[in-house]
Amino acid sequence: MALKKTQRSLRAWTKQKWRTKSGKPSTQGSKATGERYLPEKAIKALSDSEYKSTTAAKRRAVRRNKQVSKQPKKIASKTRSFRSYT
């Protein structure tokens, strides 16, 4: 039986090993860090200052009660190649 598009997307997402740099939860629980979730390879490709920049953007959005926050353009273009949806 063929998988639906959403099922393929979820399978691709899990294979990419999405996480935070610290390995701790980003927004849930008492030990939430507010960090950005990215594929493991994307985290390794970013410098410390780039990761701090994208995490700061995420934290600003969370303070404004936004669920989604855009990454800075330079970082988004750098991490784009590490994400796949199907």
C-alpha positions as CSV (number, residue, x, y, z in Angstrom):
1,M,0.0,0.0,0.0
2,A,1.4,3.4,-1.0
3,L,1.9,6.0,1.6
4,K,0.0,9.3,1.5
5,K,1.9,12.5,1.0
6,T,1.6,13.4,4.7
7,Q,2.9,10.0,5.7
8,R,5.9,10.3,3.3
9,S,6.6,13.8,4.7
10,L,6.6,12.5,8.3
11,R,8.9,9.6,7.4
12,A,11.3,12.0,5.7
13,W,11.2,14.3,8.7
14,T,12.1,11.5,11.1
15,K,15.0,10.3,9.0
16,Q,16.6,13.7,9.1
17,K,17.1,13.6,12.9
18,W,15.6,17.0,13.7
19,R,16.8,18.3,17.1
20,T,18.1,21.3,19.0
21,K,21.8,21.9,19.3
22,S,21.7,21.2,23.0
23,G,19.6,18.1,22.6
24,K,17.0,19.5,25.1
25,P,13.4,20.2,24.3
26,S,12.8,23.6,22.7
27,T,9.4,24.8,23.9
28,Q,7.8,22.1,26.1
29,G,8.3,21.4,29.8
30,S,10.1,23.1,32.6
31,K,13.6,22.7,31.0
32,A,12.6,24.3,27.6
33,T,15.5,26.1,25.9
34,G,13.6,28.0,23.2
35,E,16.2,26.8,20.7
36,R,15.5,26.3,17.0
37,Y,14.8,22.8,15.7
38,L,16.8,21.9,12.7
39,P,18.1,18.7,11.0
40,E,21.3,17.5,12.6
41,K,23.3,18.1,9.5
42,A,22.1,21.7,9.3
43,I,23.1,22.4,12.9
44,K,26.6,21.1,12.1
45,A,26.8,23.4,9.0
46,L,26.0,26.5,11.0
47,S,28.6,28.5,13.0
48,D,27.9,29.2,16.7
49,S,27.0,32.8,15.9
50,E,24.6,31.7,13.1
51,Y,22.8,29.3,15.4
52,K,22.6,31.9,18.2
53,S,21.0,34.3,15.6
54,T,18.3,31.9,14.5
55,T,17.6,30.9,18.1
56,A,17.3,34.5,19.1
57,A,14.7,35.0,16.3
58,K,12.8,31.9,17.6
59,R,12.8,33.2,21.2
60,R,11.5,36.7,20.0
61,A,8.7,35.0,18.2
62,V,7.8,32.9,21.2
63,R,7.7,36.0,23.4
64,R,5.2,37.5,21.0
65,N,3.0,34.3,21.2
66,K,3.9,33.3,17.6
67,Q,4.0,29.6,16.9
68,V,6.1,30.0,13.7
69,S,9.1,32.2,13.3
70,K,11.1,32.8,10.1
71,Q,14.8,32.3,10.2
72,P,17.1,35.1,9.1
73,K,17.4,35.0,5.3
74,K,21.1,34.2,5.2
75,I,20.6,31.2,7.6
76,A,17.5,30.0,5.9
77,S,19.3,29.8,2.5
78,K,22.1,27.9,4.2
79,T,19.9,25.3,5.9
80,R,17.4,24.9,3.1
81,S,19.4,22.1,1.4
82,F,19.3,20.0,4.6
83,R,15.5,19.9,4.7
84,S,13.4,17.5,2.6
85,Y,9.7,17.0,2.8
86,T,9.1,14.0,0.6
